[in-house]
Every structure is written in structure tokens, then in C-alpha cells.
Amino acid sequence: MGVDRSIICSSFMILMIFSYRPVSVKGQSLIPGYYSQACPLVESIVQATMKASFLLRPSIAPAMLKLFYSDCFVQGCDASVLISGPNTERTAEANLNLRGFNVIEVIKSQIESVCPGVVSCADILALAAREAVVLTKGPYWEVKLGRKDGNVSLAANVKSLPSQTDSLTEMLRIFANYGLNTEDFVALIGAHTIGTATCKSITDRINSIDGSFIGLNFNPLFLAMLQQACPIGGDGSRRVALDLGSGLVFDTSIFKNILNGSAVLNTDPSLLSIPTIYRMLQEFLTFKRFNTIFMRAMSRMSEIEVKTGLNGEIRRNCSRVN
């Protein structure tokens, strides 16, 4: 299902009655209000477009978070995942299920119409990810801006993206290499509260005859439900919610599910084997505590290897370099 551009455009037509002369944006680091003079409507446009998209298709929220995550862990948060073409990041097997590209393009076209050549696709993606959380009743945080867009996008580079086939130790190592600690890692798992997984990614585990993939602490009723939804030989592209009961609400129930053995992803049960992580899962059942650490973790992730100043460009079209 595509995005109805006429509906989205009408959602922020009121924003377009303002006019101003764009000015150059200068600066070498990410700061709040980076576009306050050059493009003051940027956040309003992102908010309006994301809201319209969410009303049409609520699944855009988890899709946008996944898109942002997949960008930041490959060459940093530089919107390289948005570039289309042969052998780009979008063509890598790990990224074939990514969605939300069309929404970013709609946002970009609207911003370009009022302040051309000013706002990067990388900043648009960072703002859209924040709005995905807000729209699902999650916390609002100030996003530092000033990223430039990268001009290299190679499928081969996606090997650095953490995978559900990685061990917990390997995933923690990858996060640490990007300056994210264990608490950040566990908090970012909380984003799965509004996510889904394909049956292809969990079928081997939930249908393991000898139980080797299932592990300990797996709720038998939940396992039976997953096996019915994702049988061997079934539709591997079918999606199942990662958070039972509140798949479109940003809350803490994902941690409750992990603790009681109702976890969908392969790595989730292994979280219970490390006492410090087990304690974090329990702490994050408190919404205020989870929100605080999640906002910090998202801010840290959004600054992974960013390009600023003369390092990068401002793409006119997010799907191709200038």
C-alpha cells in the first residue's frame, strides 16, 4: 500500500502559507535548532507528514525506526540506506524488508519546495524516527541536527549491521564499537514494542524438533501460537508482532514478554542469561525509567559517525547522490 500524496500534502498546506528566504546553514557539529534560521518549518513538516502517513498506515512507525537503525549501523547516520540502485545498501539481503522510503521522499520534496538545498536526508530520517515513537505514545526528545548526507552506499557494507543470527556477545561488541553500552542496547531492544518480524526469521527457532533453537524459559502457549502463525513451509514473508497485546503502542510490555518467555526474536531468551541485563529488563518495566534511557540511547545512536561540515552533501533527492 503506497502513501496517498494528496492526503499528506493537505495535512500541512497551512505550513506552506509562510514564506521566507532560505539562508546558509553553517556549523561543524550537531546542535538543537540547527535549521531555526535556514528552514524553520522543517520539524513541522516532518511531524505533519509522519502523522498523515501513520493515520493511513500505522505500520510506518516501526518501519521508520528500523530504517533509521539500519542506516546508523552502516557507515553512520548519513542516509546512505536511502540511496537506490544496483549493489546499494537497500539491495543487501538484510535490508530487503525495509520500508518507509516513499515517506522520506514525500517529506524531502515538501522541504525542498520551501528551503531547497538546506536540509539533509540524514536529518529528515532522524526526525522521522523520533516522530515514529511519539505517534505511538512514546516519549518526545530534542533531536540534534546538522548531519550531512553520505555519497557511498554499498551492499557489502551491510555486513556490519547487527543480525539476529549474531550471538548476544557479538551484538554487545558491535554496539560497544559504536559507543553504545549495555544499557543502551537493552533500551533500544525496547523499540521492538512496536515492531514485527517475518516468519522467515523465526521459523527455524520455533519449529526446532529437538528444542535447540528454542532455549529455556519459553512460554509453551506462546510457542504454540507462533508455530500456528509461522508453520514450516508457510509464508516466510508473513509478519508477526514482537510485542503481544500492544503492538502499536510504545510501552514496556516487550520487557515483560521477554521475562515471561513470550519473546519472538532469536536473541531475546539469551538476555535472561546475564544477571546485569536481567536486572535492566526488570528496571525497564517502569515506563519512566525506560523512557529516560531510551531517549538517551536514541540520541547516542543518532550521532554514530555522522558527517558534518564539508564531509558530505545535502542531497536534492534522498534516493540518489547529487
C-alpha positions in Angstrom: 0.0 0.0 0.0 1.5 3.3 -1.1 1.3 6.7 0.6 -1.5 8.9 -0.8 0.4 12.1 -1.5 -2.7 14.2 -1.8 -3.7 13.4 1.7 -0.3 14.0 3.1 0.1 17.3 1.2 -3.2 18.6 2.5 -2.1 17.8 6.1 0.4 20.6 6.0 -0.8 23.0 3.4 -1.2 25.5 6.2 2.5 25.4 6.7 3.1 26.5 3.1 1.5 29.9 3.5 4.7 31.0 5.2 7.5 32.2 3.0 11.0 33.2 3.7 14.3 33.5 2.1 16.5 30.4 2.8 19.9 31.2 4.3 23.0 29.1 4.5 23.4 26.8 7.4 26.9 26.8 9.0 28.4 24.7 11.7 30.5 21.6 12.3 28.6 19.8 15.0 25.1 18.6 15.7 23.1 21.1 17.7 19.4 21.6 18.6 17.7 24.1 16.3 20.2 23.8 13.6 17.7 24.9 10.9 16.0 27.6 13.0 17.0 30.3 10.6 17.6 28.4 7.4 14.5 26.2 7.4 12.3 26.9 10.5 9.5 24.7 9.2 11.5 21.5 8.9 10.3 19.8 12.1 6.7 20.9 11.5 6.8 19.4 8.0 8.2 16.1 9.3 5.7 15.9 12.1 2.7 16.6 9.8 3.8 14.1 7.1 4.6 11.4 9.5 1.2 11.9 11.3 -0.7 11.7 7.9 1.3 8.6 7.0 0.7 7.0 10.4 -3.1 7.6 10.1 -3.1 5.9 6.7 -0.8 3.0 7.7 0.3 2.7 11.4 3.0 0.2 10.5 5.0 3.2 9.2 6.1 3.8 12.8 8.1 0.6 13.3 9.3 0.7 9.7 10.8 4.2 10.2 12.6 3.1 13.4 14.0 0.1 11.6 15.1 2.3 8.6 16.9 4.7 10.9 18.6 1.9 12.8 19.7 0.2 9.6 21.2 3.4 8.4 23.1 4.4 11.5 24.9 1.0 12.0 26.3 1.1 8.4 28.7 3.9 7.9 27.0 6.1 10.4 23.8 8.1 10.3 24.3 9.5 6.8 21.1 8.4 4.9 23.2 6.0 2.8 20.5 3.4 3.2 18.1 5.6 1.2 20.2 5.6 -2.0 18.7 3.3 -4.6 20.5 1.5 -7.4 22.4 -1.7 -8.1 24.5 -3.0 -5.2 23.4 -0.3 -2.8 22.6 -0.9 0.9 19.0 -1.3 0.0 19.7 -4.4 -2.1 21.5 -6.3 0.7 19.5 -9.3 2.0 19.3 -7.8 5.5 17.6 -4.7 4.1 15.1 -6.2 1.6 12.2 -5.8 4.1 12.9 -2.2 4.9 10.0 0.2 4.3 9.4 3.9 4.6 11.5 5.2 1.7 8.5 6.8 0.0 7.5 8.7 3.1 11.0 10.1 3.4 10.8 11.2 -0.3 7.5 13.0 0.4 9.0 14.8 3.3 12.0 15.7 1.3 10.1 17.1 -1.6 8.0 19.3 0.7 11.0 20.6 2.5 12.8 21.3 -0.8 9.8 23.3 -2.0 10.3 25.8 0.8 14.0 25.7 1.5 15.9 24.0 -1.3 19.3 22.5 -0.7 19.3 23.1 3.0 18.1 20.1 5.0 19.8 16.8 4.7 18.1 13.5 4.2 20.0 12.2 7.2 18.4 14.8 9.5 15.0 14.1 8.0 15.4 10.4 8.8 16.5 11.2 12.4 13.4 13.4 12.9 11.1 10.9 11.3 12.3 8.2 13.7 11.6 10.4 16.6 8.1 11.1 15.3 7.5 7.3 14.9 8.0 7.0 18.7 5.8 10.0 19.5 3.0 8.8 17.3 2.8 5.5 19.2 2.5 7.3 22.5 6.2 7.2 23.3 8.5 10.0 24.6 9.5 13.1 22.8 13.1 14.2 22.8 15.0 17.0 21.1 16.9 15.8 18.1 20.3 17.4 17.4 20.6 18.3 13.8 23.3 19.2 11.3 24.1 15.9 9.6 25.3 15.8 6.0 24.4 13.0 3.6 26.9 10.4 2.6 27.6 9.7 -1.1 28.6 6.0 -0.7 26.1 3.1 -0.4 27.4 -0.4 -0.9 25.5 -3.6 -0.1 28.8 -5.1 1.0 29.0 -2.7 3.9 25.8 -4.0 5.4 27.7 -6.9 6.9 28.4 -4.6 9.8 24.7 -4.4 10.7 23.8 -6.4 13.8 21.8 -9.5 12.9 19.5 -11.8 14.8 21.9 -14.6 13.9 24.6 -12.9 15.9 25.3 -14.1 19.4 24.5 -11.8 22.3 28.2 -11.3 22.9 28.7 -10.3 19.3 25.8 -7.9 19.3 27.1 -6.2 22.5 30.6 -6.0 20.9 29.1 -4.2 17.8 27.2 -1.8 19.9 30.3 -1.1 22.1 32.3 -0.4 18.9 29.8 2.4 18.2 30.0 3.9 21.7 26.8 2.3 22.9 26.8 0.5 26.3 24.8 -2.5 27.5 22.1 -0.3 28.9 21.7 1.5 25.6 21.5 -1.9 23.9 18.7 -3.2 26.2 16.8 0.1 25.9 16.9 0.0 22.1 15.5 -3.5 22.2 12.5 -1.7 23.7 11.8 -0.3 20.3 10.5 -3.8 19.4 7.4 -2.9 21.4 6.0 -1.5 18.1 7.8 -3.9 15.7 7.2 -7.0 13.8 9.3 -9.9 12.5 8.9 -12.1 9.4 8.1 -15.7 9.8 11.3 -16.5 7.9 13.4 -15.0 10.6 11.9 -17.1 13.4 10.6 -20.4 11.8 13.8 -22.4 12.5 13.8 -21.5 16.1 10.1 -22.0 16.9 9.8 -25.3 15.0 13.1 -26.9 16.2 12.3 -30.5 16.8 15.0 -31.0 19.5 14.4 -27.6 21.1 18.0 -26.5 20.5 16.8 -23.2 19.0 14.1 -22.6 21.5 16.2 -22.4 24.6 15.0 -22.2 28.2 12.2 -20.1 29.6 9.9 -20.3 26.6 6.2 -20.0 27.3 4.6 -23.1 25.7 1.3 -21.4 24.9 3.1 -18.6 23.2 5.3 -21.1 21.3 2.2 -22.9 20.1 0.7 -19.7 18.8 3.8 -18.8 16.9 4.0 -22.3 15.4 0.5 -21.9 14.1 1.2 -18.4 12.7 4.6 -19.5 11.2 4.4 -23.2 10.2 7.2 -25.0 8.4 6.7 -24.4 4.7 4.4 -21.5 5.3 4.6 -17.9 4.0 8.0 -16.7 5.2 7.1 -13.1 4.4 4.2 -13.1 6.9 4.8 -10.7 9.8 4.1 -11.4 13.5 4.1 -8.8 16.3 7.1 -8.6 18.5 5.0 -7.3 21.4 1.9 -9.3 22.3 -1.2 -7.2 23.1 0.1 -3.7 22.3 2.0 -3.9 19.0 1.2 -0.3 18.1 1.7 1.3 21.5 5.2 2.3 22.7 5.2 0.8 26.2 7.2 -1.5 28.4 5.3 -4.8 27.7 8.1 -6.0 25.4 10.3 -6.4 28.5 7.5 -8.3 30.4 7.2 -10.6 27.4 10.9 -11.3 27.4 10.9 -12.0 31.1 7.9 -14.4 30.9 9.2 -16.4 27.9 7.0 -14.7 25.3 9.9 -13.4 23.2 9.8 -13.6 19.4 13.4 -13.0 18.3 16.2 -15.5 18.5 18.4 -13.4 20.7 15.7 -12.5 23.3 15.9 -15.5 25.6 19.7 -15.2 25.9 19.2 -11.8 27.5 18.0 -13.6 30.6 21.3 -15.4 31.0 23.2 -12.3 32.0 22.4 -11.0 35.5 23.1 -7.4 34.7 20.8 -7.5 31.6 18.2 -9.4 33.5 18.1 -6.6 36.1 17.8 -4.0 33.4 14.8 -5.8 31.9 13.2 -5.6 35.2 14.0 -2.0 35.7 12.6 -1.1 32.3 9.2 -2.4 33.3 8.9 1.1 34.9 7.9 3.4 32.0 9.7 6.5 33.3 13.0 4.7 33.7 12.7 3.0 30.2 11.8 6.3 28.5 14.8 8.1 30.1 17.3 5.6 29.0 15.6 5.0 25.6 15.8 8.7 24.7 19.5 8.8 25.7 20.2 5.7 23.7 18.4 7.1 20.6 20.4 10.3 20.9 23.6 8.4 21.1 22.8 6.2 18.2 21.7 9.2 16.1 25.3 10.6 16.4 27.1 7.5 15.2 29.8 8.5 12.7 27.8 11.5 11.5 29.1 13.6 8.6 29.2 17.3 9.2 30.6 20.5 7.6 32.4 19.7 4.3 32.2 16.0 4.9 29.1 15.0 2.9 26.4 16.8 1.0 22.8 17.9 1.0 21.0 15.6 -1.4 18.3 17.2 -3.5 16.7 13.7 -3.8 17.2 11.2 -1.0 17.4 8.2 -3.3 20.4 9.4 -5.3 23.6 11.4 -4.8 23.8 14.9 -6.3 
